[in-house]
Amino acid sequence: MNLSYWEQQSWFSKVNYCVIGSGIVGLNCALALRQKYPKAKILVLERGQLPQGASTKNAGFACYGSVSELLADLEHHTEEEVFNLVNQRYKGLQLLRNTLGDKAIDYQQYGGYEVFLNPDQKRFEECYQQMKRLN
Ligand SMILES: Cc1cc2nc3c(=O)[nH]c(=O)nc-3n(C[C@H](O)[C@H](O)[C@H](O)COP(=O)(O)OP(=O)(O)OC[C@H]3O[C@@H](n4cnc5c(N)ncnc54)[C@H](O)[C@@H]3O)c2cc1C
């Protein structure tokens, strides 16, 4: 890309922070930097004309892990690690809601459901038995 002198001077010089990627993590990072350093020059670089990652393509569920997902996590992490992970996800959702506002993100609290197909009967029963422990 050929940049003019003015483009280089305006956007790409004297940058204090450069964030790579304009997904939900990159933009929240840039926002946190702006709040902490109001005068800093923050550059967000995105490889696509629109964000190319999962943030603009996902299902939009405000979730912190279904029963089977948490049980899968427990196969590789201790209970304490999984508890902390869920805690971070929950706090992240609160932060997102506080930052953007429920109206702007059309937040609706319907609880969570996990669907099992008939061939997954065994998995369903395992999950069902573990629900009390997870809660
Ligand atoms: C199909 C699907 C459904 C999902 N559903 C949900 C859901 O319902 N609820 C939920 O909470 N989560 C869901 N997720 C997960 C969630 O979308 C991701 O965890 C989240 O979007 C990740 O955000 P991110 O900013 O880390 O990454 P991304 O959104 O992937 O952003 C990374 C950005 O960096 C850019 N980039 C990468 N490399 C470079 C480079 N070298 N230079 C410049 N730019 C670069 C990419 O183009 C991209 O825009 C889903 C994910 C998928 C794939």
The ligand as an SDF file (V2000), in Angstrom:
LIG
                    3D

 53 58  0  0  0  0  0  0  0  0999 V2000
  -19.0990  -20.0650   14.5210 C   0  0  0  0  0  0  0  0  0  0  0  0
  -18.7750  -19.4360   15.8580 C   0  0  0  0  0  0  0  0  0  0  0  0
  -19.7950  -19.1950   16.7530 C   0  0  0  0  0  0  0  0  0  0  0  0
  -19.5080  -18.6360   18.0000 C   0  0  0  0  0  0  0  0  0  0  0  0
  -20.5390  -18.3640   18.8620 N   0  0  0  0  0  0  0  0  0  0  0  0
  -20.2790  -17.7360   20.0300 C   0  0  0  0  0  0  0  0  0  0  0  0
  -21.3380  -17.3590   20.9000 C   0  0  0  0  0  0  0  0  0  0  0  0
  -22.4910  -17.5730   20.6200 O   0  0  0  0  0  0  0  0  0  0  0  0
  -21.0300  -16.7400   22.0710 N   0  0  0  0  0  0  0  0  0  0  0  0
  -19.7210  -16.4670   22.4170 C   0  0  0  0  0  0  0  0  0  0  0  0
  -19.5000  -15.8980   23.5000 O   0  0  0  0  0  0  0  0  0  0  0  0
  -18.6990  -16.8000   21.6130 N   0  0  0  0  0  0  0  0  0  0  0  0
  -18.9490  -17.4120   20.4250 C   0  0  0  0  0  0  0  0  0  0  0  0
  -17.9250  -17.7280   19.5930 N   0  0  0  0  0  0  0  0  0  0  0  0
  -16.5730  -17.3940   20.0270 C   0  0  0  0  0  0  0  0  0  0  0  0
  -16.2960  -15.8880   19.8550 C   0  0  0  0  0  0  0  0  0  0  0  0
  -16.8360  -15.4090   18.6390 O   0  0  0  0  0  0  0  0  0  0  0  0
  -14.7780  -15.6740   19.8700 C   0  0  0  0  0  0  0  0  0  0  0  0
  -14.2370  -16.2110   21.0700 O   0  0  0  0  0  0  0  0  0  0  0  0
  -14.4190  -14.2040   19.8110 C   0  0  0  0  0  0  0  0  0  0  0  0
  -15.0860  -13.5370   18.7430 O   0  0  0  0  0  0  0  0  0  0  0  0
  -12.9180  -14.0610   19.6390 C   0  0  0  0  0  0  0  0  0  0  0  0
  -12.6360  -12.6960   19.5540 O   0  0  0  0  0  0  0  0  0  0  0  0
  -11.2020  -12.2050   19.1750 P   0  0  0  0  0  0  0  0  0  0  0  0
  -11.2350  -10.7120   19.1270 O   0  0  0  0  0  0  0  0  0  0  0  0
  -10.1960  -12.8690   20.0540 O   0  0  0  0  0  0  0  0  0  0  0  0
  -10.8980  -12.8210   17.7340 O   0  0  0  0  0  0  0  0  0  0  0  0
  -11.4890  -12.4290   16.3010 P   0  0  0  0  0  0  0  0  0  0  0  0
  -12.9010  -11.9520   16.3490 O   0  0  0  0  0  0  0  0  0  0  0  0
  -11.1770  -13.5900   15.4290 O   0  0  0  0  0  0  0  0  0  0  0  0
  -10.6180  -11.1730   15.8950 O   0  0  0  0  0  0  0  0  0  0  0  0
   -9.2860  -11.2570   15.4840 C   0  0  0  0  0  0  0  0  0  0  0  0
   -9.1150  -10.1840   14.4190 C   0  0  0  0  0  0  0  0  0  0  0  0
   -7.7260  -10.0630   14.1420 O   0  0  0  0  0  0  0  0  0  0  0  0
   -7.5740   -9.8970   12.7560 C   0  0  0  0  0  0  0  0  0  0  0  0
   -6.2110  -10.3020   12.4550 N   0  0  0  0  0  0  0  0  0  0  0  0
   -5.6510  -11.5160   12.6340 C   0  0  0  0  0  0  0  0  0  0  0  0
   -4.3650  -11.4850   12.2560 N   0  0  0  0  0  0  0  0  0  0  0  0
   -4.1000  -10.2180   11.8630 C   0  0  0  0  0  0  0  0  0  0  0  0
   -2.9340   -9.5610   11.3730 C   0  0  0  0  0  0  0  0  0  0  0  0
   -1.7700  -10.2230   11.2330 N   0  0  0  0  0  0  0  0  0  0  0  0
   -3.0310   -8.2550   11.0640 N   0  0  0  0  0  0  0  0  0  0  0  0
   -4.2030   -7.5750   11.2160 C   0  0  0  0  0  0  0  0  0  0  0  0
   -5.3410   -8.1490   11.6750 N   0  0  0  0  0  0  0  0  0  0  0  0
   -5.2740   -9.4510   11.9940 C   0  0  0  0  0  0  0  0  0  0  0  0
   -8.6290  -10.7970   12.1520 C   0  0  0  0  0  0  0  0  0  0  0  0
   -8.9370  -10.4380   10.8270 O   0  0  0  0  0  0  0  0  0  0  0  0
   -9.8080  -10.5650   13.1060 C   0  0  0  0  0  0  0  0  0  0  0  0
  -10.6560   -9.5110   12.6870 O   0  0  0  0  0  0  0  0  0  0  0  0
  -18.1690  -18.3070   18.3520 C   0  0  0  0  0  0  0  0  0  0  0  0
  -17.1490  -18.5530   17.4320 C   0  0  0  0  0  0  0  0  0  0  0  0
  -17.4420  -19.0890   16.2040 C   0  0  0  0  0  0  0  0  0  0  0  0
  -16.3270  -19.3380   15.2160 C   0  0  0  0  0  0  0  0  0  0  0  0
  1  2  1  0
  2  3  1  0
  2 52  2  0
  3  4  2  0
  4  5  1  0
  4 50  1  0
  5  6  2  0
  6  7  1  0
  6 13  1  0
  7  8  2  0
  7  9  1  0
  9 10  1  0
 10 11  2  0
 10 12  1  0
 12 13  2  0
 13 14  1  0
 14 15  1  0
 14 50  1  0
 15 16  1  0
 16 17  1  0
 16 18  1  0
 18 19  1  0
 18 20  1  0
 20 21  1  0
 20 22  1  0
 22 23  1  0
 23 24  1  0
 24 25  2  0
 24 26  1  0
 24 27  1  0
 27 28  1  0
 28 29  2  0
 28 30  1  0
 28 31  1  0
 31 32  1  0
 32 33  1  0
 33 34  1  0
 33 48  1  0
 34 35  1  0
 35 36  1  0
 35 46  1  0
 36 37  1  0
 36 45  1  0
 37 38  2  0
 38 39  1  0
 39 40  1  0
 39 45  2  0
 40 41  1  0
 40 42  2  0
 42 43  1  0
 43 44  2  0
 44 45  1  0
 46 47  1  0
 46 48  1  0
 48 49  1  0
 50 51  2  0
 51 52  1  0
 52 53  1  0
M  END
$$$$
